């Protein structure tokens, strides 16, 4: 963790004698996201990953989790987020063009939007609804550690995976929102949607054989998508058409 960066941009309180940072804009966010621009970023070790996961696992409140996630996030630069987005663009290059055009902005919201939102919350410029974290958080932290171990065992560095899971922890456990933002499209015309403070996702319970998926920990409820397309009476027909399974295969987070 870089203490100077954390102190400047990830404050959990705002003393009266401490001036607030400038309003968010391109110049400010470039500094927030690249605190050590020009330096070669170090690679996370599994020991460091275990420390991050242990801090998440021990968090009992949203504020404590926010601090743990902020400390982990402070190790990343703007180039890391750009790399994550570029990886996703490459991963989805063979998707149907119209669907991909709808999907990519929502993935950017999932990555960049969550990062900016996290920074504002830590600065005290966005309200934090503090309270107990969801009981599934310890299991989530253990899953993250296991996923990173599997990645290292496969000869790959865990860095962007850590970043993905930290952003998801903020979104799901601090904010109580689904990992995939409202409006995230799925094949067949389905999407994540909200009714009041309740979220619905067409693939929430369809993670199946997908290892280390976010789905089991997401606060969204399962929705077949029939309501969105045709109304409740069509739920069974939609399921039988296999649209949900197609969505799961194409995009599971």
Residue pairs with C-beta under 8 A, 6 or more apart in sequence:
1 71
1 74
1 75
2 35
2 36
2 74
2 75
4 35
5 35
5 36
5 74
6 70
6 71
6 74
8 21
9 21
9 32
9 35
9 74
9 119
9 122
9 123
10 70
10 71
10 73
10 74
10 119
10 122
10 123
11 18
11 122
11 123
11 124
12 63
12 66
12 67
12 70
12 122
12 124
13 124
14 20
14 123
14 124
20 123
20 124
20 125
21 28
21 123
21 125
22 28
24 116
24 119
24 120
29 116
30 78
32 119
33 76
33 77
33 78
33 81
33 115
34 77
34 78
34 79
35 74
35 77
36 77
37 77
37 78
41 76
41 77
41 79
41 80
41 159
42 75
43 157
43 159
44 75
44 148
44 157
44 158
44 159
44 162
46 148
46 149
46 152
46 158
49 144
49 145
49 148
49 158
49 162
50 145
52 68
52 71
52 72
52 162
52 166
53 141
53 142
53 144
53 145
54 141
55 68
55 71
55 72
56 65
56 68
56 69
56 137
56 140
56 141
56 144
56 169
57 137
57 138
57 141
57 142
58 64
58 68
59 65
59 67
59 68
59 133
59 137
60 132
60 133
61 130
61 131
61 132
61 133
62 128
62 129
62 130
62 131
62 132
62 133
62 173
62 174
63 128
63 130
64 133
65 133
65 137
65 169
65 170
65 173
65 174
66 118
66 121
66 122
66 128
66 170
66 174
69 118
69 166
69 169
69 170
69 174
70 118
70 122
72 162
72 166
73 115
73 118
73 163
73 166
73 167
76 159
76 163
80 159
80 160
80 163
81 111
81 112
81 115
81 163
83 160
84 111
84 160
84 163
84 164
85 107
85 108
85 111
85 112
87 160
88 104
88 107
89 104
92 100
92 103
92 104
93 100
95 103
95 250
96 187
99 185
99 187
102 185
103 184
103 185
103 251
106 180
106 181
106 183
106 184
106 185
107 184
109 181
110 167
110 171
110 179
110 180
110 181
110 184
111 164
111 167
113 181
114 167
114 168
114 170
114 171
115 167
117 126
117 170
117 175
118 167
118 170
118 174
120 126
121 127
121 128
121 174
128 174
129 176
133 173
134 172
134 173
134 219
136 216
136 217
137 169
137 173
139 217
140 169
140 172
140 173
140 217
143 212
143 217
144 162
144 165
144 169
144 212
146 212
147 158
147 161
147 165
147 211
147 212
148 158
148 161
148 162
150 211
150 212
151 157
151 158
151 161
152 158
168 179
168 214
168 253
171 177
171 178
171 179
172 178
172 179
172 214
172 217
172 218
172 219
176 219
177 199
177 219
178 192
178 199
178 201
178 218
178 219
178 220
179 214
179 215
179 217
179 218
179 253
180 192
180 201
180 218
180 220
180 253
181 192
182 191
182 192
182 193
182 194
182 199
183 191
183 192
183 193
184 191
184 192
185 191
186 202
186 203
186 225
186 247
186 250
186 251
187 243
187 246
187 247
187 250
187 251
188 225
188 229
188 238
188 241
188 243
188 244
188 246
188 247
189 225
189 228
189 229
190 202
190 225
190 228
190 229
190 243
190 244
190 247
191 202
191 225
191 228
192 199
192 200
192 201
192 202
192 220
193 199
193 200
193 223
193 228
194 200
198 221
199 219
199 220
199 221
200 220
200 221
200 222
200 223
201 215
201 218
201 220
201 221
201 222
201 223
202 222
202 223
202 224
202 225
202 243
202 244
202 247
203 215
203 244
203 247
203 248
203 251
203 252
204 215
204 218
204 220
204 221
204 222
204 223
205 215
205 222
206 215
206 222
206 244
206 245
206 247
206 248
206 252
207 213
207 215
207 216
207 248
207 252
208 248
210 248
210 252
213 252
213 253
214 253
215 252
215 253
224 235
224 238
224 239
224 244
225 238
225 243
225 244
225 247
226 232
226 233
226 234
226 235
226 236
226 237
226 238
226 239
227 235
229 238
230 237
230 238
238 244
